[in-house]
Amino acid sequence: MIGKNVKYFLLLWVMPFMASGKTLDTVKVLKQLVNDLKSYKDMEYDYTMEVHFPNGDKDFLKGKSYINIDDKIYYNDCKSFTIIYTKKWFYKADHRKKTLLIINLNKDVDKKIKKEAYNQIFKNGAINTFLDSFVLKSASIKKIKNEDSIHNVSLSFPGSSLVQKMDIEYNSTDNMLISYYMVVSQPWQRTPKGIQSIEEKIKFDHFKKVTDKNIYNESNYFSYAKKKIELKKYKEYKLLLTK
């Protein structure tokens, strides 16, 4: 279920960078798209995720994310939780259980684990590796539609790929994504008849470059002084861990 898939949400910020498709020298807009997306270092966007299970059940999530590469700030907020990752802190407010988890990353997290999380969220190298090893080699361009500075690109992938399709709408005037939609098939459970999969329909939109990064800083949620945490938001939540 969506609420339990924490690792998946740590990857949400990466998805807007995956919209490159197969780079063909004859398609100038795609080459521009790749370069522009790799250069994004300070971005806010909304997302929706709709999950369809084989038994007919559905799950839905709607939220907002922010990523700042240079200042190492990651923010993800939805109805179920609020997550903030900075150079020093990991903060998670679970709005369903009414709990808070606050961890000092400089003191209480294994260096190897911290480095892996850092690379996963912030390193451009990981994005480039994914582009080169998967998207650029696997995607096929199904359709390109250009209207003035607005470009629509549809990509498809081999039948064995978890990603089934991507649709990107892009404005080349301000070098910014307008929307990005993808359909993913994820293995769910094994049955006597074979492996059942869930279908995830994910959309990102309302992309914008952020001018005031402070609105996503952990200092809006808590302060730390003299080895003591003082909550500024969700004061009624149970504090699970503070270090």
C-alpha positions in Angstrom: 0.0 0.0 0.0 1.1 3.6 -0.6 1.4 4.5 3.0 4.0 1.8 3.7 6.2 2.3 0.7 8.7 4.8 2.1 11.4 3.9 -0.3 9.1 4.6 -3.2 8.5 8.1 -2.0 12.2 8.8 -1.6 12.4 8.2 -5.3 9.5 10.5 -6.2 11.7 13.5 -6.6 13.8 11.6 -9.2 11.0 10.9 -11.6 10.8 14.3 -13.2 14.4 13.8 -14.4 13.5 10.6 -16.1 11.6 12.2 -18.9 14.2 12.2 -21.6 13.2 9.3 -23.9 15.6 8.1 -26.7 17.8 11.0 -27.7 17.9 11.2 -31.5 20.1 13.8 -33.2 17.3 14.6 -35.5 15.0 15.6 -32.6 16.4 18.8 -31.2 13.7 19.3 -28.5 14.5 16.0 -26.8 18.2 16.8 -26.6 17.3 20.2 -25.1 14.9 18.4 -22.7 17.6 16.1 -21.4 20.1 18.9 -20.7 17.5 21.1 -19.0 16.2 18.4 -16.7 19.7 17.5 -15.6 20.3 21.1 -14.7 17.3 21.4 -12.4 18.7 22.0 -8.9 15.9 23.9 -7.2 12.4 22.7 -8.0 8.9 22.3 -6.5 6.1 20.2 -8.1 2.8 18.5 -7.2 2.2 14.8 -7.7 -0.7 12.4 -7.8 -0.5 8.6 -7.6 -3.3 6.2 -8.3 -2.8 2.5 -7.6 -5.0 -0.3 -9.0 -4.7 -3.8 -7.4 -5.6 -7.1 -9.1 -8.5 -7.6 -6.7 -10.1 -4.3 -7.7 -8.9 -2.3 -4.7 -7.6 1.2 -5.4 -5.4 3.6 -3.5 -4.7 7.3 -4.1 -2.2 9.8 -3.0 -1.8 13.5 -3.7 1.1 15.7 -2.5 3.8 18.3 -3.0 7.6 17.8 -3.2 10.6 20.1 -3.2 14.2 19.3 -4.0 17.2 21.6 -3.6 20.4 20.0 -4.9 22.9 22.6 -3.8 21.6 23.2 -0.3 20.6 19.5 0.2 17.0 20.0 1.1 14.3 17.4 0.3 10.6 17.9 1.2 7.6 15.7 0.6 4.1 16.5 2.0 0.8 14.7 1.6 -2.2 13.8 3.6 -0.4 10.7 5.1 2.9 12.2 6.1 5.4 15.1 5.9 9.1 14.3 5.3 12.1 16.6 5.4 15.6 15.6 4.7 18.5 18.1 5.1 22.2 17.9 5.7 21.6 17.4 9.4 18.1 16.2 10.0 15.5 13.6 9.0 12.0 14.6 10.0 8.8 12.6 9.5 5.4 13.5 10.7 3.0 10.6 10.4 -0.5 12.2 10.1 -2.3 8.9 10.4 -0.6 7.7 13.6 -0.1 11.3 14.9 3.6 10.6 15.6 6.9 12.4 14.9 10.3 11.0 14.1 13.3 13.3 14.3 16.8 12.1 13.8 20.1 13.9 13.9 21.9 12.5 10.8 25.3 13.8 11.9 25.2 11.9 15.2 22.9 8.9 15.1 23.0 7.4 11.6 25.6 4.9 10.2 27.8 6.8 7.8 27.3 4.2 5.0 23.5 4.4 5.3 23.6 8.2 5.3 25.8 8.2 2.2 23.5 5.9 0.4 20.5 8.0 1.2 22.4 11.2 0.2 23.4 9.7 -3.1 19.9 8.4 -3.8 18.3 11.8 -3.2 20.9 14.4 -4.3 23.6 13.0 -6.5 23.3 13.9 -10.2 25.5 10.9 -11.0 22.7 8.5 -10.0 20.3 10.4 -12.3 22.7 10.3 -15.2 23.3 6.6 -14.6 19.6 5.8 -14.8 19.2 7.9 -17.9 22.1 6.2 -19.7 21.4 2.6 -18.5 17.6 2.5 -18.8 15.7 5.4 -20.3 18.0 6.3 -23.1 18.6 2.6 -24.1 15.1 1.3 -23.6 12.6 4.0 -24.5 11.0 4.4 -28.0 9.4 7.6 -29.2 5.8 7.0 -30.1 4.7 10.5 -30.8 6.0 14.1 -30.8 3.7 17.1 -31.1 5.0 20.7 -31.2 2.9 23.8 -30.9 5.0 26.9 -30.7 7.1 26.5 -27.6 5.0 23.7 -26.1 6.2 20.1 -26.9 4.4 16.9 -26.1 6.4 13.7 -26.2 5.1 10.1 -25.7 7.5 7.3 -24.9 7.0 3.5 -24.8 9.1 0.7 -23.3 9.7 -3.0 -24.0 7.1 -5.4 -22.6 9.5 -6.6 -20.0 10.0 -3.2 -18.5 8.2 -2.1 -15.3 7.6 1.3 -16.9 4.9 1.0 -19.6 4.6 4.5 -20.9 5.7 8.1 -20.3 4.0 11.3 -21.5 5.9 14.6 -21.1 4.6 18.2 -21.8 7.4 20.7 -21.9 7.8 24.5 -22.5 11.0 25.2 -24.3 10.7 29.0 -23.8 11.3 28.9 -20.0 12.9 25.4 -20.1 10.4 23.9 -17.7 8.2 20.9 -17.5 4.5 21.4 -17.6 3.4 17.9 -16.7 4.8 14.4 -16.6 2.8 11.2 -16.6 3.9 7.6 -16.3 2.3 4.2 -16.0 4.2 1.6 -14.0 3.5 -2.1 -13.4 4.9 -3.4 -10.1 5.0 -7.1 -9.1 2.7 -7.5 -6.1 2.3 -11.2 -5.1 2.8 -14.7 -6.4 -0.3 -16.9 -7.0 -0.7 -20.4 -8.3 -1.6 -18.8 -11.7 1.5 -16.6 -11.7 2.7 -13.2 -10.4 0.1 -10.6 -10.0 1.0 -6.9 -10.5 -0.4 -3.6 -9.5 -0.7 -0.7 -11.9 0.5 2.7 -10.8 -0.5 5.9 -12.6 1.7 8.8 -11.6 1.4 12.4 -12.6 3.7 15.4 -11.8 2.7 19.0 -12.6 2.8 22.6 -11.5 6.6 22.6 -11.8 8.3 25.8 -10.7 11.7 27.1 -9.6 11.6 28.1 -5.9 12.8 31.6 -4.9 12.3 31.1 -1.1 13.8 27.8 0.0 13.2 28.7 3.7 9.6 27.6 3.5 10.8 24.0 3.3 13.4 24.2 6.1 13.1 22.0 9.2 13.2 25.1 11.3 9.6 25.8 10.5 8.7 22.5 12.2 11.0 22.3 15.2 14.1 23.9 16.8 17.0 22.3 18.5 19.1 24.0 21.3 20.9 22.7 24.3 20.2 19.1 23.3 16.5 19.7 23.4 13.8 19.6 20.7 11.1 22.2 20.7 8.1 21.5 18.3 6.6 24.3 16.3 4.1 22.2 14.4 2.1 19.1 15.3 2.8 19.7 18.9 0.0 17.2 19.9 1.8 14.4 18.0 3.8 11.7 20.0 7.5 12.2 19.7 9.1 8.8 18.9 12.7 9.6 18.9 14.8 12.8 19.3 18.6 12.9 19.3 
